[in-house]
Amino acid sequence: MIELKDVCIKYDRVILDHASMSIPAHSITLIRGKSGSGKTALLYCIALMDTKSSYQYYYDGKEIEEKDRNNIRKECISYVLQENDLLAHLDVRGTLQYFAHIHNKHLSDKDIQDYLDKMHLDVTLNQNVMTLSLGERQRLSIATALVSNPQVLVLDEPTASLDHENEIEIYNILR
């Protein structure tokens, strides 16, 4: 379980002022709100990527001090940005190998194919990521996040630019 307490997020205005929330383990939690309401800012706190806001962070009941947040993020959390962070010069194989390398892992072609199958991606390993459709890129982005075998997967609007069919497919995969 993740708990955030006394969350204060301020930019040019106050986004959250002494808010708290809990996210149960083994759950899918949706954060909804109007555009500009601070959803992404809150997701950055949940994923331990925010260094400017103040908040207390608890992971499995233990308070995570600020000095330990980078380690927890690297070991336990993966984040998929609203706009995918795929590298345009890489192919599908290179993309998954790149993200595996960040986590000191090596993926065989069979491992890569397993990730693609899990994400219902029927693409070739040597296909450049920029030739993929938006839905395929989004699913590949999620696959790159899964390479680290995270305990927490944070997705920022994972279906924002997808058609309804791909939106439903991503939700079914995540379930």
N, C-alpha and C positions, 0 to 999 in steps of 0.2 A: 504494500500500500504506500502511496505517496500522499503526504500532507504538506500543504503550504499554509503557514500562519503569518498573520500580520503583514500581508503583501501590500507594498506601497510602490506603485508605478506612476511616475510623473515624467512628462515630456514638456510640451508647451502648456499643458494642462494636466490636471490630476486624472489618471485613468482608473486606478484602483487605490483606495485609501483604507488601509488596515483590514483587508479582506482575508478570508481563510477558505480553504477548500480541501476536500479529501478525494482521492481517486482510489477505488478499491483494486486490489490485486486481481489479475486474471479477468479484467473487464475491458469493455470498449466504452470510453467516456467521450461524449460529444460536448463541445463548447460552442454555444450559439450566441450571436449578437449582431448588432448593426455594424456596417462598415465603419471602421475607425473607432470601434468601441474598446479595442485593446486585446482582442482574441490572440493575435500573433504575439503580442508582448507577454501575455500570460503563458502561452506555449513555450516561449523562450525561458521563462522562469521554471516551468515544469521540466524542461529538458536541460536545466542548469546551464543555459547558454547566456543568460542575462547577468551582466556584471555591474549594472548601474542601479538597479532597483534593490530595495531592501525587503527581505523576507526570511522567515525561518523555514528550513526544508527538512522534512522527516522522510526517511526511506525505511520501510519495514520497522517503523517505531523508533528508529535511531536518528537523532538529530545529526544532520550532515553539516559540519562546520564549513565555512567559506574556503578554508585551505584544502579541504578534501573534495570539493565539488568537481574539480576537473577529473580526478580519478574515478569518481562514481559515474560521471558522464561518459568517460571513455570505456569503462567496463560494463555498464549496464544499460545505457540509453542510446537509441538511434533516432535521428530526426530527419524527416523528409520535408524539404522546403516547399512552399506554395509553387514557386517556379522551380522545376527540377534543376539539380546541380550536376547534370551530366556534362562530361567534357566532349566538346564537339569533334575533336580530332581522333577520338577512340572508337573502336568497334565494340560490339556487345561483349565479347570475350575480354578485351582490354579493360573495359569499364568495370566488370565484376572483379577481375584480377586486381585492378588498381585499388578498389575499396577493400578487398581482402588483404592486400599488402599493408594498408594503413593499420590493420588489426593483426599484423604478423601472421597471416594465414596464407596458405597457397591453395588455389582451387584447380582441380583437374578439369578437363573438358566435361567429364561426367558430372562433377559437382556443379559446374556452371549450368549444364543442361537441367539438372535437378531444380535449381533456382528458377530457371525459365519455365519449367513445367509447373512448378508451384504457383507461379504468377500467370499461368495460362498464356505464355508468350511463345508464339510459333514464329520465331525469327532465326536467322542463321548466326552463328557465332562471329563470323567476320563481317557482319553487316554494320555499317557506320550508324551510330546512334541518331544522327541527324536525319537519317532516312526513315526512321520509325515514326508512326503516327503519334499524336499527343497521348492517346491512351496507352500505347505501347511504351512510350518514354516514361509515363507516370508509373506503370507497372515495373519497368526496369529500375526506376529510382527506388521504389519500395524494395525490390530485390537487393539492391546495393545496401540498403539499410539492414536487411535481414542477414547479410553476410557475417556481421559481428555477433549474431545470435543474441540480440538484446533482450533484456528482461522487460524493457519499456520501449515502445515504439510510438513516437510522437509524429503525427501527420498534420501538416498545415494545409487545409483545404485540398485534400488529395484528389478530389474530383471536380475542381473548380472549372476547368476548361474542357471537360469531357462531355460527350453526348450521353444521353440517358442510359443506353445499353452498356457503355463502358463504365459508367458510374455504378450501375447495379453490379457489374462483374467485379469491380474493385471491392465494393462492400461485401460481396459474397466471399471473395478470397480472404479478406481480413477476418471475417467471422470464423 
